[in-house]
Amino acid sequence: MKEISYKDLVINPFDLIGKEWMLVTAGNEESGCNTMTASWGHLGCLWGHNDPTAIIYLRPSRYTKEFVDRECYFTLCIMDESFKKQMAYLGSVSGRDEDKIANAGLTPVYEDDTTYFAEAKMVLICKKLYQSELQEDGFIYQDIVTDNYPQHDFHTMYIGKIEKILVRDE
Ligand SMILES: Cc1cc2nc3c(=O)[nH]c(=O)nc-3n(C[C@H](O)[C@H](O)[C@H](O)COP(=O)(O)O)c2cc1C
């Protein structure tokens, strides 16, 4: 993998997150890691000098959330289309129940006190800056709550500063 600047990124964030999906991963070699598929999130600028930031949203039930809560970093891995089946699997079973990473045939790379996968075509290494659970009284339209949170299991949003972007060195 080679590091590139966020200034050199040419991507459509809507396709990248919403259609291609990403793997959210946290943890390290010593204390273990977990990963899950995510298709809700944002890329943009916030704080500092328009610092590049990523936002992800995790429901309380996700095992990955325990790792993201515990660690200072999380990573976002963008995979090739050929990994769609593995991503569907990683987004439907929990790391509490099985060794998802091994079953999906992914190779963890432990770096910068976090984990990403050697098979990724792009990796964003993010330092957690802010986390907060979405609040019911913040919703302007109640139907979003009714449609998405019948159990009131509101997502926690995590804002991470994108400290490193790695792309496959082809
Ligand atoms: C395409 C897709 C997108 C998903 N996006 C999210 C998301 O943005 N946030 C979230 O909390 N769960 C999302 N999920 C659900 C988690 O990936 C799923 O519950 C996963 O099994 C959690 O694994 P874990 O318990 O090992 O963390 C998504 C699942 C799929 C298949």
Ligand as a Chemical Component Dictionary entry (heavy atoms), coordinates in Angstrom:
data_LIG
# 
_chem_comp.id                   LIG 
_chem_comp.type                 NON-POLYMER 
_chem_comp.pdbx_formal_charge   0 
_chem_comp.three_letter_code    LIG 
# 
loop_
_chem_comp_atom.comp_id 
_chem_comp_atom.atom_id 
_chem_comp_atom.alt_atom_id 
_chem_comp_atom.type_symbol 
_chem_comp_atom.charge 
_chem_comp_atom.model_Cartn_x 
_chem_comp_atom.model_Cartn_y 
_chem_comp_atom.model_Cartn_z 
_chem_comp_atom.pdbx_ordinal 
LIG C1  C1  C 0 -24.582 -3.236 3.491  1  
LIG C2  C2  C 0 -24.614 -3.145 4.990  2  
LIG C3  C3  C 0 -24.443 -1.902 5.591  3  
LIG C4  C4  C 0 -24.460 -1.765 6.989  4  
LIG N1  N1  N 0 -24.259 -0.531 7.546  5  
LIG C5  C5  C 0 -24.244 -0.403 8.890  6  
LIG C6  C6  C 0 -23.963 0.870  9.483  7  
LIG O1  O1  O 0 -23.657 1.874  8.807  8  
LIG N2  N2  N 0 -24.016 0.947  10.841 9  
LIG C7  C7  C 0 -24.325 -0.143 11.634 10 
LIG O2  O2  O 0 -24.379 -0.010 12.861 11 
LIG N3  N3  N 0 -24.555 -1.355 11.090 12 
LIG C8  C8  C 0 -24.499 -1.517 9.751  13 
LIG N4  N4  N 0 -24.688 -2.751 9.190  14 
LIG C9  C9  C 0 -24.934 -3.909 10.059 15 
LIG C10 C10 C 0 -23.643 -4.541 10.631 16 
LIG O3  O3  O 0 -22.646 -4.662 9.650  17 
LIG C11 C11 C 0 -24.000 -5.948 11.183 18 
LIG O4  O4  O 0 -24.942 -5.830 12.228 19 
LIG C12 C12 C 0 -22.796 -6.749 11.615 20 
LIG O5  O5  O 0 -23.163 -8.106 11.683 21 
LIG C13 C13 C 0 -22.215 -6.307 12.959 22 
LIG O6  O6  O 0 -21.152 -7.161 13.256 23 
LIG P1  P1  P 0 -20.435 -7.176 14.675 24 
LIG O7  O7  O 0 -21.462 -7.554 15.708 25 
LIG O8  O8  O 0 -19.337 -8.217 14.518 26 
LIG O9  O9  O 0 -19.889 -5.806 14.908 27 
LIG C14 C14 C 0 -24.675 -2.911 7.810  28 
LIG C15 C15 C 0 -24.844 -4.173 7.199  29 
LIG C16 C16 C 0 -24.804 -4.294 5.812  30 
LIG C17 C17 C 0 -24.967 -5.653 5.179  31 
# 
loop_
_chem_comp_bond.comp_id 
_chem_comp_bond.atom_id_1 
_chem_comp_bond.atom_id_2 
_chem_comp_bond.value_order 
_chem_comp_bond.pdbx_ordinal 
LIG C1  C2  SING 1  
LIG C2  C3  SING 2  
LIG C2  C16 DOUB 3  
LIG C3  C4  DOUB 4  
LIG C4  N1  SING 5  
LIG C4  C14 SING 6  
LIG N1  C5  DOUB 7  
LIG C5  C6  SING 8  
LIG C5  C8  SING 9  
LIG C6  O1  DOUB 10 
LIG C6  N2  SING 11 
LIG N2  C7  SING 12 
LIG C7  O2  DOUB 13 
LIG C7  N3  SING 14 
LIG N3  C8  DOUB 15 
LIG C8  N4  SING 16 
LIG N4  C9  SING 17 
LIG N4  C14 SING 18 
LIG C9  C10 SING 19 
LIG C10 O3  SING 20 
LIG C10 C11 SING 21 
LIG C11 O4  SING 22 
LIG C11 C12 SING 23 
LIG C12 O5  SING 24 
LIG C12 C13 SING 25 
LIG C13 O6  SING 26 
LIG O6  P1  SING 27 
LIG P1  O7  DOUB 28 
LIG P1  O8  SING 29 
LIG P1  O9  SING 30 
LIG C14 C15 DOUB 31 
LIG C15 C16 SING 32 
LIG C16 C17 SING 33 
# 
